Every structure is written in structure tokens, then in C-alpha cells.
């Protein structure tokens, strides 16, 4: 339960950051049979699929390290499903990763990796 609460707070912070950056949030926690996309948004005309990883310590590694090749393949499957479901086949798309490190109850460091990985 605590893990989920930390994740939710991280996603809330990521959404606020993306909105401040001028992006338009379309979906949060979009689900299909393959899994879940944390945040779906638009950066101008580009569809952006954002994976959010929140950490309170470095024990389990960084948020960036958690987006393994296997996780990237899963996100690609989810992206194909999202694009198909929403008729966005001609829309340019990228994958971003937002890694959040909670410093205190009211402070966090946000690292935004635009176009973090490519999939074929």
C-alpha cells in the first residue's frame, strides 16, 4: 500500500511538471490487456507516452535503471494498442521517462528524459 501511495504521488508530481512544461495530459493510468501506461500526453503534435518511476532511496537503483529493455518492449506493445484503439496511426510518437527521487515529504527531484528510448 505504501508503495502505491508513493507511486501515485510521483505520478501527480510528473503530471504537474508536464503541464507546467506546456504538455497536454490526455490519459493517466490507461489500461488494456497488456498492462498500463502511466501518462499519455501531447507535446504539440507529438504523442508522448511517459513512464514514471518514483524512488525514495537508491537501494533498488535509479528510476531510469528500472526501465529495462524488457520494460521498453512492454511499453511498445502498450503503445501499439493505444495507437490502434485511438486511431492515432499517423501521429508522431515518443517515449519519455520521468524519474523522481523523493527528498522530503514536500520535495522531490524530477529528471525528465525526453525520447528516452526507441522501439521498432
N, C-alpha and C positions, 0 to 999 in steps of 0.2 A: 504494500500500500504506500509506504513512504517513497519507494522508487517511482511509482506512478505520479505521486504528487510533485516530486522533483522534476520529472519529465514534463508534466503539464505546465509548471512554472517556467521551464525552459522554453517550451513552445510559445507560451504567452509573450515572453521576452523577445523571442525571434519574430513573432508577428508584429509586435510594436516596432522593432528595429526595421523590418522590411517596409512597413507602412511609412515610417519616417524617411526611409530611403526612396520613397516615391513609387513603390510597387503596389499593385492592387491584389489583395488576397481574394482568391476565388473559393478555395476549399481548405478546411482543416480536417485532418484525420479521415481522408477519403478512403473508403474500404471497398474491396472486391474480394473475389475468391482467392486471389494470390497474396493478399496482405493489405497493407495500409501505407498511404503516402501521408507524411506529416503535414506538409503545407504545399498547396498548389497556388501559384500566383502568376501575374503577368508583370514583366519588366518591359514597358512599352508594348511592343507586339510579340515579344518572346515569352512562350510558356516556360515557366520555371518551376521545377519540382525540387522541393527543399527537404533534405533530410536533416533533422535536428538531433544533436547528441549533447546531453547535459551531464556534466560531471561535477561532483562535489570534492573529489580527491583525484590524484593521479594514479592511485593504486591499480585501477583497471585499464590504464592507458588513457590517451587523449581521445576526445570525441572524434577527431579525424581518423585515428587508427581504427576506430570501430566500424568505419565504412570500408570493409574489406572487399576484395574482388567478388566474393560470393554475394555480399550485400548489394554491390553495384549491379550484378546480374538480376537480382530480385527486383531492385528498383526499376531496371529496364523493362522487365515483364509488367510491372505495375504501370509504368508509363505507357506502354503499348495498349494496355487495357483502358487506361484513362483516355488516351487519344481516340481510340476506337469508339468508346462509349459516348464521347462528347463531340465526335465529328471534327476533330482538330487535326486531321491528317496533313494538311498543308502548312500548319503553324510551326515556325521555328521553335526549337525546344532546347533547354539546357538543364543540367543537374547541378544544384548548389548544395553545399554542406555548411551548416552553421553549427559550430562547436561552442558550447557555453560552459564556462567554468564558474561555478558559484563561489563567491569570495566571502560573502556575509549574507544574512537574511534579506538584505535590501540592495545587494551589489553583486554584479556578475561581469565577467569579461566575455565579450562576444567576438568570435572570429568567423568572418563570412568568407567562404571560399567559393567564388563565382566560377561556374563552368569547371567544377571540381574533378569531373571525370567524363569520359566519352564512352558511349556504348555503340555497338554496331548492330 
